[in-house]
Amino acid sequence: MADSSFDIVSKVDKMEADNALIQAQKEIAQRYDFKNVGASIEWSGEKVLMKASTEERVKAVLDVFEQKLIKRGISLRALDAGKPFASGKEFRIEAGMKNGISSDDAKKIAKIIRDEGPKSVKSQIQGDELRVQSKSRDDLQAVIALLKGKDLDVALQFVNMR
């Protein structure tokens, strides 16, 4: 019997992130506590740019955006938000979306699989994703359960189960 395998990836659906941003824009435009504080949120290239007149308001804009991401099924681990910084008379926060697994994180995940996973499982790093192989599908399911139980700093998806 051939080996079964699956891939571990960390990808953010750009359309879902865009929909979350649009919903956040609508809520910011309607909420009373955001009136006359210059609060806004928009794409700035690949990053999300949030602006407001005070540090508290710009943090509230970030909070609204995070709530919309959660409702859209995007993990907050995929959001890389910076600290608020002053820019003229307004405060800004820039946030990026993490795509792909960094080589350090991939090595950590491979080590967890090697040390704590079933012995018949092999993992290999392929660019910004990991391929996990085993003869037994049950062992692969055990690896998925193991990784879901770990507190890693990346949002993981398990795809291409064969």
N, C-alpha and C positions, 0 to 999 in steps of 0.2 A: 504494500500500500504506500502511496506517495505521502510525503510530508504535508501536513496542514500548516497554514501560516496566516498571519494577519500583520497589518502595519500599525504602528503607533505614530500619530501625527499631532501637530498642534496648529490648526488653521482656524481663522475667523472668517465667517461668511460675510463678505463685503456688503452685500445687499441687506443682510439683517442688521449690520452695524449702521448702515445708512438709514434704514427705517427707524432704528432706535434714536438716531440723531434728529431726524425729522419730528418724531414724537416729542422729544425733549424740547425742540424749538417751539412747538405748539404750546406745550405746557408753560414754558417760560413766558411766552407772549400773553398768556391768559391769567397767570397767577398774580394776585394783588401784591404780594411781597416782592415781586420783581419789577413793579412799575417804577419808572424814573430812577433806576439804578444802572441803566445801561447794560443790563444783562443780555448776553448773547452766546450762542454756541454754533460753530460752523466748521466745515472741513477746511484745513489749510494745507494743501498738498496731501500727504499721507497721514498727517496728524490732525487731531481735533483741537480746535482753539476755543477756549472759554474765556469770556471777558465779563467784568462787572466793576462797579465803582468802589466796592470795599472787598476786603479779603474774605469776610464771612459770606457775602453774596456769591462770590465766584466759587467758594466751596459748596454752597447750596446748588449752584448750577451743575457742578460735578456730581453731586449726590443725585440730582434728578436724572442725569445721563446714566449713572450706574444703575438706577432703578429700571430705566427703560431697557438697558442691556440685559438685565436679569430676566425681565419679562419676555425678551426675544430669545432667551436660551443661550446667551453668550456668557461664558464664565468671566468673572472679574479678574481672574488671573491673566487673562489675555489683554487687559487694559493696563498700560504702563503710564500712569499719570504722574506728572512732576509736581513740584511744590508751587504754591502761588508766588508770583513775583510781580513787583510794581513795574508798570510801563507808562510813564507819564502820569496822568491823573487816574488811571485805572489799574486794576489787578488782572493778571492773566494766569491761566493754567494751560499747559500744552500736554496732551495725552496721545500716545501712540498705541497702535494695536500690534501685539506680538504675533508674528506668524513664523512657524517653523520651530523646531527644537534646537537650541544651541548645542554645540558639541559637548560642553561641560554637563549640561542637563542630560544629554543622550548617554554620556558615560555613566552618570549617576543611576539612570534608569536601567541600563544594561547590568550594572553591578548589583542592583536590587534583584533583578531577575536571576542572575547567576547565583547570588548568595541565598536568597529566600525562596526562589521558585522551584518547581519540580526539576529534577536532574536531567530529564530528557529534552528540556527546552533549550534552544539555541537562539541568541539574538545577535543581530549585526546592524551596525550603523550605516545608513545609506543617505548621505547628504544631511537633510534636516528632518529625517524620519528614521524610525527603527523598524526592522523586519524581525518578527519573532516566529520561529519554526519549531514544530514538534510532530512526532508520529501520532500523538493522541490529542484529539480535540478537547478532551477533558482537561489536559494539562494547560492548553491555551486558555481555556475558561478560567482556570485557577490563577494564571498570570494576570488576566484582566481584573479579576477580583482583588488580587494582591495590590496591583497598581492603583485601583480605585480607592483602596483603603489607606494608601500612603498620602501624606500631606506634602505634595511637590509644588514648586512655584510655577509650574506650567499647566495650562489647560490641555488635557490629553483627550484625543478621540481615537477610537479603535476602528479601523476600516479594512476593507478587502479581506474579510475572513474567507479562507478557502480551505 
